[in-house]
Amino acid sequence: MSVRGFFVTGTDTGVGKTRVSLGLMRALQAQGYRVSGMKPVASGCQSGAGGPENEDALELQRCSSLPVSYTQVNPYPFLPAVAPHIAARRDGVNIQLSVIRAHFHALSEQADFVVVEGVGGWLVPINAEQTMQDVALALDLPVVLVVAIRLGCLNHALLTAAAIHRSGLRMAGWVANRMDPACEYPGELVAELEQRLPAALLADVRFARGCGAVEKQFGGMVTESLLRD
């Protein structure tokens, strides 16, 4: 095993990246691996005892196999629920890849895998010059793409997959998140994406209520293709 972790991105914001990141962490833990979560940049935080805290990052922290501090999981938290580079600029902060890399390497020294959740979509800016793609490149991680199955998802998924391919990173797999119960012909959309996306479908997450029902949907997520170079 040489893969140290995964970078979880999505076709947009609010498409279920945290849900999938947690599912991937639990699936790896079920295989006996020590896993840590990380969300390098988060906006839309709440004020906590030690500063801004993001609920998604807190969930990743709670799910980690190891005792990790909030700052290790989320070195760049921002209160405003806006694009991270705008939130950072308003706070007078310059998001630096070197800081993110240092936190990632500290976590990877303790864990077999670090599941890194991006913010927004693949090309969301983090500063004046760089995007979340640059974060994934700096960490040199295979990418798991979360696709919200809804109207417009074919275009969004194919554009994102093409951008990942151009970056030179490996798309390790993708997850269909049927988050919209009103979506028409979701099965046909998933089938189209299976034919067109250049990676394996790792999980088809159905709209469900209750943690038990959701947990079972990630059971077969860890595959040989996911773990290979």
C-alpha distance (Angstrom), angle and dihedral (degrees) to the residues before:
residue distance angle dihedral
M1 . . .
S2 3.81 . .
V3 3.80 102.2 .
R4 3.83 107.6 104.9
G5 3.76 97.4 -170.5
F6 3.78 148.6 -38.7
F7 3.77 135.9 -100.1
V8 3.80 111.6 -137.9
T9 3.79 114.3 -154.2
G10 3.78 132.8 166.2
T11 3.74 143.2 -149.4
D12 3.82 89.0 -109.9
T13 3.77 142.2 -21.3
G14 3.79 117.4 -62.8
V15 3.81 95.5 25.7
G16 3.81 97.7 123.8
K17 3.81 104.1 -87.8
T18 3.80 92.3 145.2
R19 3.79 92.8 47.8
V20 3.80 90.5 51.1
S21 3.82 93.5 43.0
L22 3.81 90.0 54.0
G23 3.80 90.7 46.2
L24 3.80 91.0 51.2
M25 3.81 91.2 47.8
R26 3.80 92.0 51.4
A27 3.80 92.2 45.3
L28 3.82 90.5 53.2
Q29 3.79 91.2 45.6
A30 3.80 89.5 52.2
Q31 3.83 86.5 58.4
G32 3.80 89.7 56.6
Y33 3.81 99.5 -100.3
R34 3.79 126.2 137.4
V35 3.79 106.5 -123.4
S36 3.77 135.5 -172.7
G37 3.77 128.5 -170.6
M38 3.79 126.7 -139.7
K39 3.80 135.1 -173.8
P40 3.81 104.3 -177.2
V41 3.80 96.3 -171.0
A42 3.79 128.1 26.2
S43 3.78 132.9 170.3
G44 3.77 126.7 -174.1
C45 3.82 93.4 55.2
Q46 3.79 130.6 161.9
S47 3.79 125.7 -130.3
G48 3.80 110.3 -95.5
A49 3.80 134.9 180.0
G50 3.80 91.9 -89.5
G51 3.79 98.2 33.5
P52 3.82 135.2 -76.8
E53 3.82 114.8 -2.6
N54 3.78 128.6 -170.8
E55 3.81 119.6 -145.9
D56 3.82 92.9 -139.7
A57 3.81 90.9 52.2
L58 3.80 90.7 47.6
E59 3.80 89.8 54.1
L60 3.80 90.8 50.8
Q61 3.81 89.3 49.2
R62 3.81 91.9 50.6
C63 3.80 92.3 48.5
S64 3.82 94.6 50.4
S65 3.80 117.4 112.5
L66 3.80 90.6 -136.3
P67 3.80 133.3 54.5
V68 3.80 102.2 -100.0
S69 3.78 129.3 169.7
Y70 3.77 122.7 -117.2
T71 3.81 91.2 -115.0
Q72 3.81 90.6 55.4
V73 3.79 89.8 55.0
N74 3.81 97.2 40.5
P75 3.82 115.1 20.1
Y76 3.81 93.5 167.9
P77 3.85 112.8 47.5
F78 3.81 121.0 163.5
L79 3.79 130.5 -172.5
P80 3.85 102.1 -142.8
A81 3.80 115.7 83.3
V82 3.80 93.6 -131.9
A83 3.79 136.5 105.1
P84 3.82 106.5 -53.3
H85 3.79 96.9 -120.0
I86 3.81 89.9 54.9
A87 3.82 91.8 47.8
A88 3.82 90.4 47.2
R89 3.79 92.5 48.5
R90 3.81 91.6 51.1
D91 3.83 88.9 52.0
G92 3.81 93.1 46.5
V93 3.82 91.5 -115.9
N94 3.80 126.4 139.2
I95 3.81 110.6 -153.4
Q96 3.80 106.9 -136.1
L97 3.80 126.7 -160.7
S98 3.81 90.6 -148.5
V99 3.81 90.3 62.8
I100 3.81 92.4 47.9
R101 3.82 90.9 48.3
A102 3.81 91.5 50.5
H103 3.80 92.1 52.4
F104 3.80 91.6 46.3
H105 3.80 93.4 50.5
A106 3.81 91.3 48.1
L107 3.80 89.5 54.7
S108 3.81 94.0 43.5
E109 3.81 90.5 55.4
Q110 3.80 88.3 64.0
A111 3.81 102.3 34.0
D112 3.80 135.3 54.7
F113 3.81 90.0 -138.3
V114 3.80 134.9 18.0
V115 3.80 114.7 -158.7
V116 3.81 106.8 -153.8
E117 3.78 117.4 -161.7
G118 3.79 117.3 -155.6
V119 3.78 125.8 -145.9
G120 3.80 120.7 -113.8
G121 3.80 113.0 -26.3
W122 3.81 135.2 -28.2
L123 3.81 98.0 -79.2
V124 3.80 101.4 36.2
P125 3.83 106.8 139.6
I126 3.81 119.3 -115.4
N127 3.81 96.4 -177.0
A128 3.81 139.3 -10.2
E129 3.80 94.0 -64.9
Q130 3.82 110.8 17.7
T131 3.80 138.2 63.9
M132 3.80 137.9 -165.7
Q133 3.80 86.3 -85.1
D134 3.80 87.4 66.6
V135 3.80 89.8 52.6
A136 3.81 90.9 53.8
L137 3.81 90.2 47.1
A138 3.81 92.6 48.2
L139 3.81 89.9 53.6
D140 3.83 91.9 40.9
L141 3.79 93.5 -141.4
P142 3.80 132.0 156.1
V143 3.79 111.2 -109.9
V144 3.80 130.6 -121.5
L145 3.82 111.8 -161.9
V146 3.81 120.4 -150.2
V147 3.80 113.0 -153.3
A148 3.79 120.1 -164.7
I149 3.81 104.3 -142.1
R150 3.78 103.0 -133.8
L151 3.77 140.7 105.4
G152 3.83 108.6 -46.7
C153 3.80 95.7 21.4
L154 3.81 95.4 119.4
N155 3.79 92.7 61.6
H156 3.81 94.0 40.7
A157 3.80 93.7 48.4
L158 3.80 95.8 45.8
L159 3.81 93.0 47.0
T160 3.81 91.3 49.9
A161 3.81 92.9 46.5
A162 3.81 90.3 50.5
A163 3.81 90.6 51.5
I164 3.81 91.4 49.5
H165 3.81 90.0 50.5
R166 3.82 91.8 50.3
S167 3.80 90.2 51.8
G168 3.81 90.3 62.3
L169 3.80 94.3 -122.3
R170 3.79 121.1 127.3
M171 3.78 117.7 -109.3
A172 3.79 98.5 -139.7
G173 3.78 95.2 -171.1
W174 3.76 145.6 -50.8
V175 3.78 138.1 -116.9
A176 3.79 126.2 -142.3
N177 3.79 109.8 -143.0
R178 3.81 110.3 -165.1
M179 3.78 91.3 -162.5
D180 3.80 97.2 148.7
P181 3.82 111.3 72.1
A182 3.82 89.1 -170.8
C183 3.81 93.6 58.1
E184 3.80 112.2 121.5
Y185 3.84 120.3 -131.0
P186 3.83 96.1 -0.5
G187 3.80 91.8 165.1
E188 3.79 91.3 57.4
L189 3.81 91.0 49.3
V190 3.81 91.9 51.8
A191 3.81 90.7 47.3
E192 3.82 91.3 51.1
L193 3.79 91.2 50.9
E194 3.81 91.6 48.0
Q195 3.79 87.6 57.7
R196 3.80 96.1 44.4
L197 3.80 108.3 34.8
P198 3.84 116.1 86.8
A199 3.80 96.2 -131.7
A200 3.78 141.1 56.7
L201 3.79 124.1 -81.2
L202 3.82 102.1 -116.0
A203 3.79 98.8 -176.0
D204 3.79 138.7 -0.9
V205 3.78 102.9 -149.7
R206 3.77 112.2 -159.1
F207 3.78 125.5 -153.8
A208 3.79 103.4 -93.2
R209 3.78 140.4 158.5
G210 3.78 119.0 -135.0
C211 3.80 131.8 41.4
G212 3.81 94.6 -107.9
A213 3.79 93.0 59.4
V214 3.80 91.8 48.2
E215 3.81 94.6 46.7
K216 3.81 92.9 57.5
Q217 3.80 91.5 56.1
F218 3.82 92.3 67.9
G219 3.81 96.1 49.8
G220 3.82 96.9 107.4
M221 3.77 97.2 36.5
V222 3.82 97.4 110.5
T223 3.80 108.4 78.0
E224 3.81 135.8 161.0
S225 3.80 90.3 -107.1
L226 3.79 90.0 55.2
L227 3.81 93.5 53.6
R228 3.80 99.7 42.1
D229 3.81 123.9 97.9
